Amino acid sequence: MGLKEAASAASLWRGWDYYKESKVLKWEQTGENTYDGLVKGSEGNSYTVHIDAAHVRSSKCSCPFADGRRVVCKHMIALFFTAVPEEAEAFQKEIDEWEAEEDRREAEEEERRRLLLERITDYVNSLTEKEIREKLIEIMFTNEVDDDDDEYWDDDY
Protein backbone atom coordinates (compact mmCIF):
# COMPACT_ATOMS: atom_id res chain seq x y z
CA MET A 1 0.00 0.00 0.00
CA GLY A 2 1.33 3.40 -0.96
CA LEU A 3 1.24 6.70 0.89
CA LYS A 4 -1.82 7.95 -1.00
CA GLU A 5 -3.74 4.75 -0.33
CA ALA A 6 -2.84 4.81 3.38
CA ALA A 7 -4.08 8.38 3.81
CA SER A 8 -7.66 9.23 4.71
CA ALA A 9 -9.62 11.09 2.05
CA ALA A 10 -9.38 14.27 4.15
CA SER A 11 -5.60 13.99 4.52
CA LEU A 12 -5.18 13.22 0.83
CA TRP A 13 -7.22 16.21 -0.33
CA ARG A 14 -5.79 18.64 2.23
CA GLY A 15 -2.28 17.41 1.35
CA TRP A 16 -3.05 18.00 -2.32
CA ASP A 17 -4.12 21.55 -1.45
CA TYR A 18 -0.92 22.09 0.56
CA TYR A 19 1.13 20.81 -2.37
CA LYS A 20 -0.62 23.17 -4.79
CA GLU A 21 -0.20 26.06 -2.33
CA SER A 22 3.57 25.31 -2.10
CA LYS A 23 3.48 24.78 1.66
CA VAL A 24 6.52 22.51 1.53
CA LEU A 25 9.19 24.98 2.64
CA LYS A 26 12.18 22.70 2.05
CA TRP A 27 12.87 19.04 1.45
CA GLU A 28 15.57 16.57 0.55
CA GLN A 29 15.77 12.98 -0.52
CA THR A 30 17.48 11.02 2.24
CA GLY A 31 17.36 7.54 0.74
CA GLU A 32 16.01 5.57 -2.20
CA ASN A 33 12.38 5.98 -1.03
CA THR A 34 12.77 8.40 1.88
CA TYR A 35 12.34 12.14 2.09
CA ASP A 36 12.62 14.68 4.88
CA GLY A 37 11.07 18.10 4.78
CA LEU A 38 9.59 21.09 6.51
CA VAL A 39 5.92 21.83 5.78
CA LYS A 40 4.00 24.94 6.78
CA GLY A 41 0.80 24.10 8.66
CA SER A 42 -2.62 25.71 8.60
CA GLU A 43 -1.97 28.00 11.58
CA GLY A 44 1.47 29.16 10.50
CA ASN A 45 3.37 26.44 12.38
CA SER A 46 5.95 24.41 10.51
CA TYR A 47 6.21 20.66 10.93
CA THR A 48 9.10 18.31 10.33
CA VAL A 49 8.10 15.44 8.10
CA HIS A 50 9.79 12.16 7.22
CA ILE A 51 8.20 9.92 4.62
CA ASP A 52 9.23 6.44 3.62
CA ALA A 53 7.41 5.56 0.42
CA ALA A 54 8.45 1.89 0.70
CA HIS A 55 7.43 1.52 4.35
CA VAL A 56 4.53 3.92 4.74
CA ARG A 57 3.92 3.26 8.44
CA SER A 58 7.51 4.36 9.16
CA SER A 59 6.62 7.87 8.00
CA LYS A 60 6.41 10.55 10.68
CA CYS A 61 5.25 14.12 11.14
CA SER A 62 5.50 16.44 14.14
CA CYS A 63 1.96 17.81 13.62
CA PRO A 64 -0.65 17.21 16.35
CA PHE A 65 -2.60 14.80 14.13
CA ALA A 66 0.27 12.44 13.30
CA ASP A 67 2.80 12.92 16.10
CA GLY A 68 3.25 9.59 17.86
CA ARG A 69 0.69 7.86 15.61
CA ARG A 70 1.11 5.64 12.58
CA VAL A 71 -1.13 7.66 10.28
CA VAL A 72 -0.57 9.56 7.05
CA CYS A 73 -1.27 13.29 7.44
CA LYS A 74 -1.72 16.12 4.97
CA HIS A 75 1.87 17.30 5.52
CA MET A 76 3.21 13.89 4.47
CA ILE A 77 1.07 13.97 1.33
CA ALA A 78 2.24 17.49 0.47
CA LEU A 79 5.88 16.43 0.84
CA PHE A 80 5.24 13.26 -1.18
CA PHE A 81 3.73 15.17 -4.11
CA THR A 82 6.54 17.75 -3.97
CA ALA A 83 9.29 15.13 -3.88
CA VAL A 84 7.70 12.80 -6.43
CA PRO A 85 6.12 15.09 -9.04
CA GLU A 86 5.05 12.18 -11.27
CA GLU A 87 2.76 11.08 -8.43
CA ALA A 88 1.29 14.59 -8.31
CA GLU A 89 0.78 14.49 -12.09
CA ALA A 90 -0.90 11.07 -11.85
CA PHE A 91 -3.19 12.35 -9.08
CA GLN A 92 -4.06 15.45 -11.15
CA LYS A 93 -4.91 13.13 -14.05
CA GLU A 94 -7.21 11.11 -11.75
CA ILE A 95 -8.91 14.34 -10.66
CA ASP A 96 -9.32 15.49 -14.27
CA GLU A 97 -10.80 12.13 -15.29
CA TRP A 98 -13.18 12.12 -12.32
CA GLU A 99 -14.31 15.68 -13.08
CA ALA A 100 -14.81 14.86 -16.77
CA GLU A 101 -16.92 11.83 -15.79
CA GLU A 102 -18.95 13.99 -13.38
CA ASP A 103 -19.49 16.59 -16.13
CA ARG A 104 -20.59 13.82 -18.53
CA ARG A 105 -23.04 12.40 -15.97
CA GLU A 106 -24.46 15.85 -15.23
CA ALA A 107 -24.90 16.56 -18.95
CA GLU A 108 -26.65 13.20 -19.43
CA GLU A 109 -28.96 13.89 -16.47
CA GLU A 110 -29.74 17.37 -17.75
CA GLU A 111 -30.55 15.95 -21.20
CA ARG A 112 -32.70 13.19 -19.63
CA ARG A 113 -34.65 15.80 -17.64
CA ARG A 114 -35.03 18.04 -20.72
CA LEU A 115 -36.41 15.15 -22.78
CA LEU A 116 -38.74 14.10 -19.96
CA LEU A 117 -40.10 17.63 -19.63
CA GLU A 118 -40.55 17.79 -23.39
CA ARG A 119 -42.49 14.48 -23.39
CA ILE A 120 -44.64 15.56 -20.45
CA THR A 121 -45.32 18.95 -22.07
CA ASP A 122 -46.29 17.31 -25.37
CA TYR A 123 -48.56 14.88 -23.54
CA VAL A 124 -50.29 17.57 -21.46
CA ASN A 125 -50.73 19.75 -24.55
CA SER A 126 -52.43 16.82 -26.31
CA LEU A 127 -55.08 16.49 -23.57
CA THR A 128 -58.47 18.11 -23.57
CA GLU A 129 -59.49 20.30 -20.64
CA LYS A 130 -61.68 17.47 -19.32
CA GLU A 131 -58.80 14.96 -19.55
CA ILE A 132 -56.49 17.37 -17.72
CA ARG A 133 -59.03 17.66 -14.89
CA GLU A 134 -59.37 13.86 -14.73
CA LYS A 135 -55.57 13.37 -14.65
CA LEU A 136 -55.19 15.99 -11.93
CA ILE A 137 -57.85 14.30 -9.80
CA GLU A 138 -56.17 10.92 -10.38
CA ILE A 139 -52.74 12.27 -9.39
CA MET A 140 -54.05 13.99 -6.29
CA PHE A 141 -55.96 10.90 -5.22
CA THR A 142 -53.00 8.61 -5.90
CA ASN A 143 -50.79 10.81 -3.74
CA GLU A 144 -53.44 10.66 -1.00
CA VAL A 145 -53.92 14.38 -0.81
CA ASP A 146 -56.71 14.98 1.69
CA ASP A 147 -58.83 18.05 2.24
CA ASP A 148 -56.73 19.15 5.22
CA ASP A 149 -53.73 19.89 3.01
CA ASP A 150 -53.63 23.69 2.60
CA GLU A 151 -51.20 23.39 -0.31
CA TYR A 152 -53.96 22.08 -2.60
CA TRP A 153 -57.10 23.54 -1.13
CA ASP A 154 -57.97 27.16 -0.60
CA ASP A 155 -60.46 28.47 2.00
CA ASP A 156 -63.16 29.14 -0.61
CA TYR A 157 -63.47 25.57 -1.76
C-alpha positions in Angstrom: 0.0 0.0 0.0 1.3 3.4 -1.0 1.2 6.7 0.9 -1.8 7.9 -1.0 -3.7 4.7 -0.3 -2.8 4.8 3.4 -4.1 8.4 3.8 -7.7 9.2 4.7 -9.6 11.1 2.1 -9.4 14.3 4.2 -5.6 14.0 4.5 -5.2 13.2 0.8 -7.2 16.2 -0.3 -5.8 18.6 2.2 -2.3 17.4 1.4 -3.1 18.0 -2.3 -4.1 21.6 -1.5 -0.9 22.1 0.6 1.1 20.8 -2.4 -0.6 23.2 -4.8 -0.2 26.1 -2.3 3.6 25.3 -2.1 3.5 24.8 1.7 6.5 22.5 1.5 9.2 25.0 2.6 12.2 22.7 2.1 12.9 19.0 1.4 15.6 16.6 0.6 15.8 13.0 -0.5 17.5 11.0 2.2 17.4 7.5 0.7 16.0 5.6 -2.2 12.4 6.0 -1.0 12.8 8.4 1.9 12.3 12.1 2.1 12.6 14.7 4.9 11.1 18.1 4.8 9.6 21.1 6.5 5.9 21.8 5.8 4.0 24.9 6.8 0.8 24.1 8.7 -2.6 25.7 8.6 -2.0 28.0 11.6 1.5 29.2 10.5 3.4 26.4 12.4 6.0 24.4 10.5 6.2 20.7 10.9 9.1 18.3 10.3 8.1 15.4 8.1 9.8 12.2 7.2 8.2 9.9 4.6 9.2 6.4 3.6 7.4 5.6 0.4 8.5 1.9 0.7 7.4 1.5 4.4 4.5 3.9 4.7 3.9 3.3 8.4 7.5 4.4 9.2 6.6 7.9 8.0 6.4 10.6 10.7 5.2 14.1 11.1 5.5 16.4 14.1 2.0 17.8 13.6 -0.6 17.2 16.3 -2.6 14.8 14.1 0.3 12.4 13.3 2.8 12.9 16.1 3.2 9.6 17.9 0.7 7.9 15.6 1.1 5.6 12.6 -1.1 7.7 10.3 -0.6 9.6 7.1 -1.3 13.3 7.4 -1.7 16.1 5.0 1.9 17.3 5.5 3.2 13.9 4.5 1.1 14.0 1.3 2.2 17.5 0.5 5.9 16.4 0.8 5.2 13.3 -1.2 3.7 15.2 -4.1 6.5 17.7 -4.0 9.3 15.1 -3.9 7.7 12.8 -6.4 6.1 15.1 -9.0 5.1 12.2 -11.3 2.8 11.1 -8.4 1.3 14.6 -8.3 0.8 14.5 -12.1 -0.9 11.1 -11.8 -3.2 12.4 -9.1 -4.1 15.4 -11.1 -4.9 13.1 -14.0 -7.2 11.1 -11.8 -8.9 14.3 -10.7 -9.3 15.5 -14.3 -10.8 12.1 -15.3 -13.2 12.1 -12.3 -14.3 15.7 -13.1 -14.8 14.9 -16.8 -16.9 11.8 -15.8 -19.0 14.0 -13.4 -19.5 16.6 -16.1 -20.6 13.8 -18.5 -23.0 12.4 -16.0 -24.5 15.9 -15.2 -24.9 16.6 -18.9 -26.7 13.2 -19.4 -29.0 13.9 -16.5 -29.7 17.4 -17.7 -30.6 16.0 -21.2 -32.7 13.2 -19.6 -34.6 15.8 -17.6 -35.0 18.0 -20.7 -36.4 15.1 -22.8 -38.7 14.1 -20.0 -40.1 17.6 -19.6 -40.5 17.8 -23.4 -42.5 14.5 -23.4 -44.6 15.6 -20.4 -45.3 18.9 -22.1 -46.3 17.3 -25.4 -48.6 14.9 -23.5 -50.3 17.6 -21.5 -50.7 19.7 -24.5 -52.4 16.8 -26.3 -55.1 16.5 -23.6 -58.5 18.1 -23.6 -59.5 20.3 -20.6 -61.7 17.5 -19.3 -58.8 15.0 -19.6 -56.5 17.4 -17.7 -59.0 17.7 -14.9 -59.4 13.9 -14.7 -55.6 13.4 -14.7 -55.2 16.0 -11.9 -57.8 14.3 -9.8 -56.2 10.9 -10.4 -52.7 12.3 -9.4 -54.1 14.0 -6.3 -56.0 10.9 -5.2 -53.0 8.6 -5.9 -50.8 10.8 -3.7 -53.4 10.7 -1.0 -53.9 14.4 -0.8 -56.7 15.0 1.7 -58.8 18.0 2.2 -56.7 19.2 5.2 -53.7 19.9 3.0 -53.6 23.7 2.6 -51.2 23.4 -0.3 -54.0 22.1 -2.6 -57.1 23.5 -1.1 -58.0 27.2 -0.6 -60.5 28.5 2.0 -63.2 29.1 -0.6 -63.5 25.6 -1.8 
